[in-house]
Amino acid sequence: MRPRGEEKTHAKPSSGYWSSTSATAKRRRRKSYAAYATSDMRKPNIVIIVLDTLREDHAQGLDRLVDYGFVKYQNAIAPAPWTLPSHASLITGLYPSEHGIHESRSARTNEELAKIARVRMGRLNYGIIGELENEGYETVIITANPYITDTFGFRAGEVIYVPR
């Protein structure tokens, strides 16, 4: 994601990346984004790469991203055993029991779950994606997972679905 209207650059990003993923840390960052947006400084490009179910021994070459300022988490723990609620937690900073985007007795089909997910993500302003858009960022989701699309509430300026 990059601020709207800014040119793409290939320079190394500056330091200052947050490495905590707790809900408390995300709440603190929200305040930081607002303070940062009011300054005269250029907004940084933000790239979030999520590789769902990728084993480390199959991730050859990704370590080179560290040279460009990316953070590699050594001990990431999913808040749910499957994609949709885990990614909703990643984007919102909330546990599945808090955001409510997970299977339940009331959602027995994918269509029912998709409707629940869209409504709840909308109520949460689409998490960090919505917050970044409010700050003037251009947002893009590129995904090969049908659960990480606008059908299930993952809305961005552009959602590109690449079927497997």
ABEGO torsion letter per residue (X at the ends): XBBBGBBBBABBBBBGBBABABAAAAAAAAAAAAAAAABABBBBBBBBBBBBGBBAAAABGAAAAAAAGBBBBABBBBABABAAAAAAAAAAGBBAAAAGBBBBAABABAAAAAAAAAAAAAAAGGEAAAAAAAAGBBBBBBBABAABBAAAGBBBABBBBBBX
